Amino acid sequence: MGAETVGIAILSALIYSVVFYAKHYFKPGKPEPFDPTKLGATLLVGAVLGVIFYAGGVGITAEAVEMQLIAYAGIVALVESVLKLVYRGIKKIA
C-alpha cells in the first residue's frame, strides 16, 4: 500500500508540473524555458506528501484512483504555493 500511495502522489506532482510548464511555455510573447530544478522541487513535494499520506493511513482504492490523482495534484499545488510564499516572506525579512 505504501509504494502505491507515494507513487500516485509523485505521478500527480509530475502531471501538475507538466500542465503548468506547458501553460508557461505556450504563453504568447514570453515563453518560459524548462527549469529542471522546479520539476525536481515539485516531485520532491509530491514524494513527501505521498509519505505523509501513507503514514496517515490514506490508501489508494481501485475505484478512486482518478479522483485521487486529481486531489493529490491539487494538494501538491497548494502545498507548493504555500512553501513559496513562506520562502519569499522569509527572504524579504532577511
N, C-alpha and C positions, 0 to 999 in steps of 0.2 A: 504494500500500500504506500509506503514512504516514497519510493522511487517514482511512482506514478504521479503523486501529488507534486513533488518537486519538478518533475518533467513537464507537467501541464503548466505550472507557474512559469517555467523558463520558456516554454513554447508561446505562452501568452505574451510574455515580455518581448519575444522575438517578433511576433505578429504586430504588436504595438509599435516596436521600433521601425519595422519596415513600412508600415502605413504612415507614420509621422515623418519618416525620412522622405518618402515619396511625395508627401504634401509639401515639404520644403524644397525638394529638388525640382518639382514642376511648378514652382511659384513663378508667375510671369515676371520677367525682367531681372530677377535676382535669385537664381537657383543657389542652393546651399550645397557645398561639397560634402561627400561622405566623410564622417568622422568615426573611425573605429573605436575611439575612446568612449564616445557617447553610447555606442552599441554595447560595449563591454560593461559600462556602468548600469545600463538598463537591464542587461541579462543578470548582472550581479544582484540587483534589486529583486528581480524575479526569483532567483535561486534562494535568496534569504527569505522571501515571502513564502516560497514553497516549503522550506524547512519549518517556518513558523506555523504554517497551516498544518503540516504533518504533526508537529509537536502538540498542536492544539486539538488533534483528532479529526481534522477536516479531511475526509477521504474523497476519492473520485468514484462516482457511481456511473454505471454504463448508460443510464437514462439521461444523465445531465452533463455529459462531457462538453457539449457545445455551449451550454449555459455557463459552465464553469470556466471555459476558455474566455468567454466574453467578460464574465465577472472578474476573473483574475487580471485580464488586460486593463480593466477599469481601475482595479486596486493598484496595479503597478503604476499606472499613470498618476493616480492620486498621491501615492507614497513618493514617487519620484518628484512630483511638483512640490510637495511639502519639504522634502530634503533640499531641493534647490532654493526654496525660499529661506529656509534656515541658514544654509550656507551663505547666501547673499547677504542676509541680515548680519551674520557674524563677521563677514568680510567688510561690510560697511562700518561696523562698530570698531573693528580693529585698525 
